[in-house]
Amino acid sequence: MSNLQLRPTEETDLDYVLDAENDGENRQYIIPWSREQHLQSIRDNDIAHLIVWSETRVGYVILAGLLDANQSVEFRRIVITDKGKGYGKQTVEIVKKLAFETYNAHRLWLDVKVQNHRAQAIYKAAGFAIEGTFRECLKSENGYESLVIMSILQREYRNLSPIIIRQATLEDLTTVADILLEAILWLEQKDMAFLNKDEISLGLIRPDVDAGLFYIAFYEGVAAGVMRFQTEDLVFWDDIPQEDSAFIQRLSVRRSFAGGKVSLALMQWAVEQSHELGKSYLRLDCAADRSRLRAVYENFGFQYHSDKLVEPYFVARYEYKL
């Protein structure tokens, strides 16, 4: 991880700030300010205007409501200019720490355009919850747009535990197999079996682990979930071009860690990795009759693509546009 930090924005930084928010990729998700608006915010004691720094400027953030009597701080803006290096996710964590540990906020909130699914996924993985939607509240050059309101409370921040995801090695072979087997047995108990035990034998999954396709999520140091992440799927997605997509398969979480945090972290990692690989889509499939699992994927931001029969499996296919 880089030595990322935040420092107060100075007037000499404003050319950089204005260039950053007027960049075409950033402009579509924010409302650019004038130089005077930025200058006023730098001088306002109720606002923290901060440069994201890692040996050089890589972005900026704005927090507002520092003097709010209700201790509700607004995460007003984040713009990252050096993309594809995980700076956005790291900055969100730094902002949370700043809001709750320095400014003693009770609530940290933000709004994000409804179509900005990638940002919403990052905030969800960071512990933010969706409060609601301001429908068509923003008039832009694209017409009327809606904003999703998200927040995290101080007690939720205190209860968050770090989840670390790393590539599995052959030393993890048994761990990967055990987590997959637990998921299969649980599904069998619920009469929702999808795979069978023979498909996750050590001999069958060993080549995939050896090839670096499996990843493990550790919750407070304990192996809690796994998934296979790959850049080709000629079984369930053989009818699409492969080069613009990455694929999730066999995402499984131990029952003792059920509840969403681990699976959410794995999906968010896959989104970020796909983006860094220059892919246009992250795709996955699941048993078509598992409505609750489909709802999890849809709430994350995956869009239904189609159904497909691959004997003996009938699956629903989903894609996440990056």
N, C-alpha and C positions, 0 to 999 in steps of 0.2 A: 504494500500500500504506500502511496506517495505521502510526503510530508505536507499534507494539505492544511491550510489555515485560512482564517478570515481576518482582514484588516480593514479599518475605516477607509471609505472612499474619500479621495482628495479631489480638489477641483482639477488638478492636472490629469486625473483619470477619466474625465468626462468625455473626451474624444473617443477613448476606448469603449466606454459604456454606450455612447450613442451609436457607434459603429456596430457594436454587438447586437443591440436590440433592433437595428434596422436591417440586419442580415436577413435575407429571404427566408431561411430555415427557421429563424427565431421569431420573426415578425408575425408569422401566421398564428402564434400561440399567445402573443401578448399585445398590449396597446402601448406603442412607443410613447415616451414622454419627450418634452422639449428639454433643452439644456437648462432652462430656468427652473423647470419642475424638479429636475435632479438636483440642481444647486440648492433649492429651497429644502429639499428632503435631507441633504447633507447637514444643513444647519438646524434642522428641527430635532429637538430633544426627544420627541415622541417617536422618532424613526431611526432605525439603524440601517444605513446604506453602507454595504460592505463589499470589498473586492475579494474574490476567491483566488488564493495565491498558492502556486506550487513552483517556486523558482522564477516564475513569471505570472502574469495575469491569465487566468483560465476561465474567468466568469465573474459574475457579481450577484448579490442577493439584496433584497430589501425587506426589512421587518418593520411593522407599524403597530401602534397601540402599546408602546412600551410603558406609557403612563396611564393606561386604561384602568379605571377603578375596579373593573370586573376581572382584571388580570387575564384578559383575552387578547393574545398577541396574534396579529395577522402575518402570515408568511406571504407577503405581497408579491414578491417576484423572485425568480431564479432564472438566470441566463448563463449557460455554459458555452464557451466558445471553442474549447479544445475537446472535441467530442470523441466518443468511443473508447475512453480510458477509465470509465467508472467514476468520473469526478462528480457527476450529478448525484448519484446515490450517496457518495461520501459526504457531499455538501449537505444533503438533507439530514444526515446523522449529526453533523456539526451544528446545524441550525437547531435541531431538537435539544441538544445539550445546552446551547447558548440560551434558548428560550426558557427552559425549565430550571437550569442550574444557575444561570447568571441573572436573568430577568425575573425569575420566580413566577413564571406564567402558570396559570391554572389550566389554560386551554390554548393550544396553538392551532390555527385554522388557515385555510387557503381556499381559493377557487381555481378551477382548471376547466378549460374548454371541454365540452362533452366529447368531442372527437379526438381529444389527445389521450388515447388509450395507454400509450407507453408511459406517460407521466403519471397517470392514475395508478398503473400497476406498481410503479416505484413507490408512490406514497402509501399504497396498501401494504406493500412489503415492509415499509418503515413503521407500520402500526396505525396509520390514519384510517378513520372510518368515514364512510359516505353518510352525510347528514341529509342530503336532498339535492334537488336541482332547481336552479332559477331558470325557468323556461323562457327562451328567446328574450333574454334581458339585455343583450348586448347587440348594438347595431354596428355592423362592420361592412367592409367592402364586399363581403360574401353574403350579405343579408343579415338576418337576425340569428344570433347564436345563443346557445344555452350554456350555463356554467354549472358544474358539479361542485358542491360545497363539501369539503372534507375537514376533519379535525382529529386531534389526539389530545387526551387529557393528561395531566401530570401523573395521576395514579397509573394510567396505562403505560406511560413512558417508564415509570419506575418498575413496572412488572414485565417489561420486554426483556427477553433473553436473546443473546446473540445466536444466530444460526450460521454455521460455517459450512460451505459446500466445497468439496474438493473431488478431484478425479480418483476413482477407485483403482487400486493396484491388485496384483495377484495375491498380496497378503490380505486383502479385503474380500477375497472370493467367497469365503464362508459367510461373512457378514451380509454381502449382497444377496446370496442365496437364501439366507434365513429370513431377511426382510420380505423378499418376494414370496417365499413359502407362507409366511404368516398372513400376507394379504390374500393369497389363494385360499387358504384354509378358512379365513373369515368369510370370504365370498361364498364358499361352499356351504357354510353354516346358514347363510342368508339365502341360499338357493339362487345365487347370482353368479355361479362359476363362469369364468371367461377363459382363463388358461387352465391347464392341468399341471400336476406336479412334475410330470416327466419333462415338461418344457423348460423347467428352471433347474434341472439337475446340474451339478457342478461341471460335468463334462460338456454340457451344452452352452452354459454361460461363460465358461472359462475363456474361449476365444474372444468374446466381446469385452470382457474385463481386461484381457491382455492387450486388446487393441485400443483401450482407453475410452470405450464408449459409455461406461457406467460412471455415474457420479453419486456421491453419498452426502447427505445432509446430516450434520452433527448439531444436536441441540444440547447446549451446555456440556459438550464433549462426548455425548452419547449418540451413537449411530441411530438416527431416527427415521430416515427415508432414503430411497434411491430412485434413480431414473436412468434410462438409456437416452443419450442425446447423440444424434447422428445427422449427417448431411445428405443422406440418401435413404429412401424407403421405396423399394420396388415391389413391395408386397401389397400394402394398403393404399399406396399413392402412385401406382405405376402408370396412371393416365395423365400425369402432369409433368411439366419440365422440372427436373430435379435441381438444377443449378441455382435457382433463386430461393430455395427453401432449406430450413433445418427442421428436424422432426424430434418430437418427444415420444418415447414408448416406455411402457412398464413403470410408470410413476407409481410408487408404492410407499406407504407410510405405516410404521408400526402403530398398532391400535392405541398404545399408551401415549402416543403423540398426536392422536386424531384431534381435529378441531380447526385445521386450516392453515396454521402458521407455517408448518413444515412444507406442505404442498405448495403454498403460496410462494415461499422462498425459492423452491426448486423451479417453479414456473418463471418467476422473475429473473432468476439466474439464466434460464434458457433464453428469455427475451433479450437480455443484455448480451449474451454470448452470440446469439444470432445476429444482432445488430452489429457487433464488432466484426463478424465474419462477412458483413456486407450483404446479408440475405434480405429478401423482401418479405418473407413470410416465415412464421413458426407454425408448424402443423402438428396435429395429433389426432388420434381416433380413440373411441371407447365403445363399449357395448351399447347398442342403440337403445336398449330398454332400461338403462341406468339413468333415470331422470334426475336424481339428486346429484350425481357426478356431472352430468351435463350442465346442470345449473351452476355448479362450481366453476366450470370452464367459462360459461357465458358471463358470469359475474366478474370474472377476471378480465374479460375483454375478448375472448375467442368468439369468432363468428361461425355459425353453422355453414358448412360448405355443401355436404351431400351425404347420402348413405351409400354403403358399398357392401356387397356380399363377397367375402373371401372364405370359402368353405373351411371349417364349419361356422365361421364367425360372420355376424351381421353387425356392422359398425356404423356409427355416426362419425363423420369426419369434420374437424374444426380447423380454422386457420386464424392466425393473429397477424394482422398487417403491421409491419414495422415502419 
